[in-house]
Amino acid sequence: MLRIVAHRFGAPADVLVCEPAPLLEPTPSGVVVRMRASAINPSDLVSVSGAYSFRIPLPFVPGFEGVGVIDAIGAEVSGLGIGRRVLPLGSAGGWQSCKALPAAWCMEVPDDLSDEQAATAYVNPLTARLMLRALAPSPGMLVAVNAANSAIGRILLRLLDAIKVRSLAIVRSKQAMELLADEPICNVILAGEVLPPLDGGFDAIGGDHGAAMAQAIRPGGALMHYGMLSGRPLPPGLGSVVKPLWLRNRVHAASRAELRAAMTEVFDDIRSGLAATTIEACYPLSAYRAALAHNAQASRRGKILFTPQL
Ligand SMILES: NC(=O)c1ccc[n+]([C@@H]2O[C@H](COP(=O)([O-])OP(=O)(O)OC[C@H]3O[C@@H](n4cnc5c(N)ncnc54)[C@H](OP(=O)(O)O)[C@@H]3O)[C@@H](O)[C@H]2O)c1
């Protein structure tokens, strides 16, 4: 049993260590999931930095999404069997050989999805679906997506195209433009260029860039704000055009039936390719330093996964 753990908050490369850990036992209503693959996402790294230290006790094992198989079951658990493949949702802890959690947070995974697609089925595909539902753009409208070369940016571009909404992809480099060559985009521009009037937008950046997007939205439209890649929040005073959406809040407020229905839709999106995620590389837990360095590369084309059983 290995785990990647933060004993203090700070820059991930400085504070994370990979160490042996005691074997986990399930609580009576819990399970232990042997992890097969876990993604590295910006939210994991932000959590290690200490942004949510008010609700994350130390030591902290990151990894909000991943897939594994049930290895041990508590005495009170019914409806789940040893060996069943599940997404262990609702908490961090994916970056270790095994994760213990309440059985109620296990989402069964259809057999036809690969481990790689299952490990990236939750954070970005579900957030993209929820945001699209909230924005509800009509065919022919123009909707901008910033950080469009990110994993979730690409999913949003495909979802918009599927409902015949025109997309404006915004990226910060010519290299990122080239990465979008295979995606369905009506137009692509560099960050900082003048924005046309927009019917809606998806902002993963915040700060001045997100504010400029908000100001380009026509009356009646909305800016779905869901990330702070710039490290800065949106400035105050933008008004009701800004609609924040944080997956964690939505999922913890949803019933299990609502979550299951939403994930069923997402699994379909993955099968159809709309929400498929490009995987760039897989690393064992012990190679976490190389994995984090790879994740930080500007030339990265897809997600980095930990595959603890390697
Ligand atoms: N609200 C929620 O619940 C929720 C859910 C899912 C995702 N998110 C957020 O969505 C964002 C993207 O996540 P992801 O998993 O898709 O990321 P990702 O695939 O790891 O890609 C992030 C990309 O964003 C680009 N980027 C980084 N900093 C930037 C900046 N300041 N300006 C413009 N582009 C920048 C980088 O590309 P280049 O270096 O090539 O420019 C990087 O490749 C993150 O902020 C994440 O937290 C939020």
The ligand as an SDF file (V2000), in Angstrom:
LIG
                    3D

 48 52  0  0  0  0  0  0  0  0999 V2000
  -15.8490   24.4280  -11.0290 N   0  0  0  0  0  0  0  0  0  0  0  0
  -15.6460   23.1280  -11.0890 C   0  0  0  0  0  0  0  0  0  0  0  0
  -16.2930   22.3550  -10.3890 O   0  0  0  0  0  0  0  0  0  0  0  0
  -14.6260   22.6210  -12.0520 C   0  0  0  0  0  0  0  0  0  0  0  0
  -14.7380   21.3230  -12.5620 C   0  0  0  0  0  0  0  0  0  0  0  0
  -13.8130   20.9080  -13.5360 C   0  0  0  0  0  0  0  0  0  0  0  0
  -12.7680   21.7510  -13.9050 C   0  0  0  0  0  0  0  0  0  0  0  0
  -12.6850   22.9780  -13.3250 N   0  0  0  0  0  0  0  0  0  0  0  0
  -11.5920   23.9050  -13.6850 C   0  0  0  0  0  0  0  0  0  0  0  0
  -11.4240   23.9260  -15.0850 O   0  0  0  0  0  0  0  0  0  0  0  0
  -10.0970   24.3360  -15.3640 C   0  0  0  0  0  0  0  0  0  0  0  0
   -9.4980   23.4050  -16.4120 C   0  0  0  0  0  0  0  0  0  0  0  0
   -9.4270   22.0710  -15.8710 O   0  0  0  0  0  0  0  0  0  0  0  0
   -8.8600   20.8740  -16.7780 P   0  0  0  0  0  0  0  0  0  0  0  0
   -8.8340   19.6500  -15.9850 O   0  0  0  0  0  0  0  0  0  0  0  0
   -9.5870   20.8750  -18.0680 O   0  0  0  0  0  0  0  0  0  0  0  0
   -7.3710   21.3830  -16.9990 O   0  0  0  0  0  0  0  0  0  0  0  0
   -6.1980   20.7430  -17.8730 P   0  0  0  0  0  0  0  0  0  0  0  0
   -6.6970   19.8210  -18.8940 O   0  0  0  0  0  0  0  0  0  0  0  0
   -5.1720   20.2720  -16.9130 O   0  0  0  0  0  0  0  0  0  0  0  0
   -5.6630   21.9960  -18.6850 O   0  0  0  0  0  0  0  0  0  0  0  0
   -5.4790   23.2490  -18.1500 C   0  0  0  0  0  0  0  0  0  0  0  0
   -4.9530   24.0790  -19.3120 C   0  0  0  0  0  0  0  0  0  0  0  0
   -5.2730   25.4220  -19.0800 O   0  0  0  0  0  0  0  0  0  0  0  0
   -4.2810   26.2170  -19.6600 C   0  0  0  0  0  0  0  0  0  0  0  0
   -3.9940   27.3000  -18.7180 N   0  0  0  0  0  0  0  0  0  0  0  0
   -3.3870   27.2280  -17.5340 C   0  0  0  0  0  0  0  0  0  0  0  0
   -3.3280   28.4540  -16.9660 N   0  0  0  0  0  0  0  0  0  0  0  0
   -3.9110   29.2910  -17.8290 C   0  0  0  0  0  0  0  0  0  0  0  0
   -4.1550   30.6650  -17.8240 C   0  0  0  0  0  0  0  0  0  0  0  0
   -3.7730   31.4660  -16.8020 N   0  0  0  0  0  0  0  0  0  0  0  0
   -4.7590   31.2040  -18.8870 N   0  0  0  0  0  0  0  0  0  0  0  0
   -5.1450   30.4230  -19.9060 C   0  0  0  0  0  0  0  0  0  0  0  0
   -4.9480   29.1010  -19.9720 N   0  0  0  0  0  0  0  0  0  0  0  0
   -4.3380   28.5480  -18.9330 C   0  0  0  0  0  0  0  0  0  0  0  0
   -3.0420   25.3800  -19.8720 C   0  0  0  0  0  0  0  0  0  0  0  0
   -2.7820   25.2920  -21.2400 O   0  0  0  0  0  0  0  0  0  0  0  0
   -1.5330   26.0970  -21.8980 P   0  0  0  0  0  0  0  0  0  0  0  0
   -0.4360   26.0460  -20.8830 O   0  0  0  0  0  0  0  0  0  0  0  0
   -1.2650   25.3260  -23.1560 O   0  0  0  0  0  0  0  0  0  0  0  0
   -2.0560   27.4690  -22.1400 O   0  0  0  0  0  0  0  0  0  0  0  0
   -3.4590   24.0150  -19.3830 C   0  0  0  0  0  0  0  0  0  0  0  0
   -3.1120   23.0220  -20.3000 O   0  0  0  0  0  0  0  0  0  0  0  0
   -9.3520   24.3320  -14.0070 C   0  0  0  0  0  0  0  0  0  0  0  0
   -9.3100   25.6340  -13.5020 O   0  0  0  0  0  0  0  0  0  0  0  0
  -10.2430   23.4830  -13.1440 C   0  0  0  0  0  0  0  0  0  0  0  0
  -10.1190   23.7450  -11.7710 O   0  0  0  0  0  0  0  0  0  0  0  0
  -13.5850   23.4200  -12.4190 C   0  0  0  0  0  0  0  0  0  0  0  0
  1  2  1  0
  2  3  2  0
  2  4  1  0
  4  5  1  0
  4 48  2  0
  5  6  2  0
  6  7  1  0
  7  8  2  0
  8  9  1  0
  8 48  1  0
  9 10  1  0
  9 46  1  0
 10 11  1  0
 11 12  1  0
 11 44  1  0
 12 13  1  0
 13 14  1  0
 14 15  2  0
 14 16  1  0
 14 17  1  0
 17 18  1  0
 18 19  2  0
 18 20  1  0
 18 21  1  0
 21 22  1  0
 22 23  1  0
 23 24  1  0
 23 42  1  0
 24 25  1  0
 25 26  1  0
 25 36  1  0
 26 27  1  0
 26 35  1  0
 27 28  2  0
 28 29  1  0
 29 30  1  0
 29 35  2  0
 30 31  1  0
 30 32  2  0
 32 33  1  0
 33 34  2  0
 34 35  1  0
 36 37  1  0
 36 42  1  0
 37 38  1  0
 38 39  2  0
 38 40  1  0
 38 41  1  0
 42 43  1  0
 44 45  1  0
 44 46  1  0
 46 47  1  0
M  CHG  2   8   1  16  -1
M  END
$$$$
